[in-house]
Amino acid sequence: MITCAHRDRVCSVSPRSNECEECAQAGDRWVRLRTCLTCGHVGCCDSSRGRHANAHFEATGHPLMRSAEPGEVWAWCYVDRQAFETAEVSLEDPPTLRYGDVESVRPLIDALYRELLARGIEYFFPEARLELLGPVEEDEWQRPDGRARSGALDFAWLGFRHRLSLDVPGFSTHEARLVDGIRRVLSARYHLLFDDAALAAQRLHLFRGLPEDRYVSAFLDATPHAPTQAPSPTPDRVSDAIEVLRVSALTTYENRRIETGVLLLGTTPDDCHARPSRPPAALSYAIGLTAIRSFHRLCDGLQTLALVDRDGLLVELVDVHEWAAPYAGLPLPVPTIDRYAAHSRATLCGGHACLVLTPNGEIKVFADGMQVFSFLDGRWRLTDAREKYAAWRCALGKEQAAERLFRVALNLAEERRGALFVILGESVTAEHLIPAGDVLAAPASAAAGDTKQRLHYLLRDANLFDIAPAVLESVARIDGAIVSDAAGKLVAFGTILRTPGATDPALVTEGGRTTAALSASRFGKVLMVSEDGRISFFEAGRRVWQL
């Protein structure tokens, strides 16, 4: 029986806010919200750090509050310490728009979301052109897939047909998949504005976080952003994991940067791994874990990873090399960094995804047996490694040599070591680029003294395509370029290239290594590694791609 003496003080109120007023002013987070049934003040619950609902009672003496969480109708008396579960303490419903009112603002919302689409595409494809071609039929305006056409991508969205175009060679498979992910995220958010209120309340988490993180998430797993009428929508595990790594990147432990990683179980069959059992009281792999100081010591991201099940729960810790061992006999689709070969291999089957926070503060994302995204210097980048490696391999014409040099370049980039590899074209002689004293075939002069020329004999007869990768990485660390002829015979190492045509307007704004690479690419193929971790391929006086 309810014996609270304050029930007669209940009045119908409207919440003054949809967030904790004090937390919002201080920039703090809350767990759940409570509404005062006297004045409508909204404060955070006792599980939150601020406990502002209780503080409001202590400051004002207003005895009754009600949960402000969707679907909850209970109230609490602070004085008599009694709970109510009755419609008598329900809040006034906030004013709602009639259907005609909603339709009146739809054109404005449509224009806003077309702008968000343009911004999302510009973020990942700054050189792309997005055109509005005209209206489409109602039954195709939300068609989920785009159609590639002559280097362009055609798709219907929000009642209009769009065309997204790039200069040749057009969109790769992964680029088209990313564009589709951007549209899925924005479509899910758009429909929430017009959906049934109860269903929309269950999916408001889709508005949290940075939109670019959501786009990466939808590329890896479109399920959380798919249209649904389910009362319990699929959690966005990828976005939650990215948020954990973002916060961890800003954290240190014993004055050292945090390194950690997570393996998200896929949704397709994996015969090599049994589905893990769920421990009692398993925690969600979400930002709340970062408040546990020992959490960051559970896994290092390089050898060990947190294993997260399909419901977003942390269920196990795994050794990534043991996890990847069953796939040891399967080839990787592209060469990968030696340090993270197991991470790539761990995602070959089962639709698993792996996210790692590296010592450099970079977030690497692996899926389908390769690294697909990198978050570096405050920006996401689609690696599109499969297409870029294919272009490099085709240009070089020697698969084994292309694989070796590509992998060496990846390892050097991971160590933030600059390097420059030049493979001269057929019938191209070295004097165009290399000072005479740097040519390995030239005998050392008596005036060489203590210069590098006295070490030329070590590599005079070497072939660039046969040198052990570890040796090649060591030699590449010497300032200057490594140059070979078309057959791979080493012509020079540690040489400062001549740059004929360096006064070309296309070169004057570039740095020294990039200027040398652009100039040298007129005489052959050039693979450049920058000290910021980027890799570029140059040919015919232009940059073909950057990774």
Summary of the structure (lengths in Angstrom):
residues: 547
radius of gyration: 29.5
end to end distance: 68.9
largest distance: 106.3
contacts: 1661
relative contact order: 0.06
helix: 35%
strand: 22%
